[in-house]
Amino acid sequence: MPGTQPFTPDEVYCVYCHAPAAGPCAVCNARCCGDCVELVMGLTVRRAVCRSCLARGARPADAAVWWWFAIAAVLLLLIGALGLAVLRR
């Protein structure tokens, strides 16, 4: 029918409990309310991640940068320790 419009709700609802949604999950972009998400530390700010993504072990993409910083720091410490061992000979 040419005169019909698709239904759009007044509010966006949580995909898990159907309460009014607060915002999207940082991993899967599903709309979630504040009760259905956990706050996870990203690179600089906290990100809301839904519990189903947390159960799968998913993290926000910027949280992975912390692991790269940790790996780089450990490698630099190992190179420094190796350099000190060589200089003491």
C-alpha positions in Angstrom: 0.0 0.0 0.0 1.5 3.3 -1.0 0.1 5.3 2.0 1.5 3.2 4.9 4.6 4.1 6.8 6.8 1.6 8.7 6.2 1.5 12.5 8.9 3.4 14.5 8.6 3.3 18.3 8.8 6.5 20.4 11.7 5.0 22.4 14.4 2.5 21.7 14.1 -0.5 24.0 16.7 -2.9 25.5 17.1 -6.1 23.4 17.4 -8.2 26.6 14.8 -6.9 29.0 12.7 -4.4 26.9 13.3 -1.5 29.3 14.1 1.9 27.7 17.7 1.6 26.3 20.5 3.8 27.6 22.8 3.3 24.6 24.6 0.7 22.5 27.0 -2.1 23.6 30.6 -1.1 22.7 31.2 -4.6 21.1 28.0 -5.6 19.2 26.1 -2.3 19.1 22.9 -3.9 20.6 20.8 -1.3 22.4 20.9 -2.0 26.1 19.6 -0.5 29.4 21.9 0.2 32.3 20.9 -3.0 34.1 22.0 -5.3 31.2 25.5 -3.9 30.7 28.8 -4.0 32.6 31.3 -1.1 32.5 34.7 -2.2 31.2 37.7 0.0 31.0 38.7 0.9 27.5 41.8 2.8 26.5 40.8 6.1 28.1 37.2 5.8 29.2 34.8 3.2 30.5 32.7 1.4 27.9 29.4 -0.3 28.3 29.5 -4.0 27.3 26.4 -6.2 27.3 26.5 -9.4 29.4 26.2 -11.7 26.4 29.4 -10.2 24.9 31.1 -10.5 28.3 30.1 -14.1 28.5 31.8 -14.7 25.1 34.9 -12.9 26.4 34.6 -10.0 24.0 36.1 -6.7 24.9 35.9 -3.3 23.3 38.4 -2.8 20.5 40.3 -0.1 22.4 40.8 -2.3 25.4 43.2 -4.5 23.3 45.7 -1.5 23.1 46.5 -2.0 26.8 47.8 -5.5 26.0 50.1 -4.0 23.3 51.4 -1.5 25.7 52.1 -4.3 28.3 53.8 -6.5 25.7 56.0 -3.5 24.5 57.0 -2.7 28.1 58.0 -6.3 28.8 60.0 -6.5 25.6 61.8 -3.2 26.5 62.6 -4.5 29.9 64.0 -7.7 28.5 66.1 -5.8 26.0 67.4 -3.5 28.8 68.2 -6.5 31.0 70.0 -8.2 28.1 72.0 -5.0 27.4 73.0 -4.7 31.0 74.1 -8.3 31.1 76.3 -7.8 28.0 77.8 -4.6 29.4 78.8 -6.3 32.7 81.0 -8.8 30.9 
